[in-house]
Amino acid sequence: MVAATQSTQVPNALPAGRATAVQADARGAALAVRGVNHHFDLDGAALPVLDDIDLDVQPGEFVALLGPSGCGKSTLLRLVAGLEPPAAGELLADSERIDGPSPSRIVVFQDPTLYPWRTVWHNVALGLQARGLLKTQRGRVDDALQRVGLAAFSQAYPHQLSGGMAQRAALARALVNDPRILILDEPLGKLDSLTRIAMQSELVELWQRTGFTALLVTHDVEEALFMASRIIVLSERPARIKDEIVNDLPYPRHRGDPRLAELRRQALALLGLDATW
């Protein structure tokens, strides 16, 4: 179960000391982003991307990042994953400095990137195989496939899967490493609308069962509000944190809830899009 705080008012920003919904039995890691700045080198000039980002994520919390296209959301995820170091500042997972990739922090991208010549089972097994653990921990592959509902398709090849099934296989490939932070970079962006809606619920259920900390980047305001307990709204590049919206609605959530509509208006106002609603 996810703990939820009920309120008679729709929350706007996170007040000091305000608790957010996290897993009661969370096994996820705490994440701290401290004074992070980042830039890209473009034709010999520095292009600022992130500007003094400070963020704390509790163990087992589900946090979404919203912001204009190209503002630096995915760059921040890459820094959390340890795929590159920040130009300034530091990132910490359970108080340990993030200085490179780790199986405890796994990214699921928009494209499932499954190897077409490998079965679903062998695609999911890649992480364990790379770490020399597959021989002794084969059962973890079967467990991960069971958790995402693909046990019956373990011997199928990627071309035999629908888009939603391929993304489930990518999730299983991440989960087999038992990550403490699951980093989701627009993981449902290429799915059709009906599959995307179904996968949103499945991801939330998976988070509730597993207890990992989730960090999601999405351009879909409703997706962020449906899935996350806290939404971080970023500015135009270079990204700064403009505000935080706490969604204390309990799970499972219902898309027609009037409080979700009010939260959506708040998010769109922060993004400068409220005039269209």
Secondary structure, DSSP 8 states (H G I E B T S, - for coil): -B-----SS---S--TT----BBTT-----EEEEEEEEEEEETTEEEEEEEEEEEEE-TTBEEEEE--TTSSHHHHHHHHHTSS--SEEEEEETTEE--S-BTTEEEE-SS----TTS-HHHHHTHHHHHTT-TTT-THHHHHHHHHTT-GGGTT--GGGS-HHHHHHHHHHHHHTT--SEEEEESTTTTS-HHHHHHHHHHHHHHHHHH--EEEEE-S-HHHHHHH-SEEEEE-SSSB-EEEEEE----SS--TT-HHHHHHHHHHHHHTT-GGG-
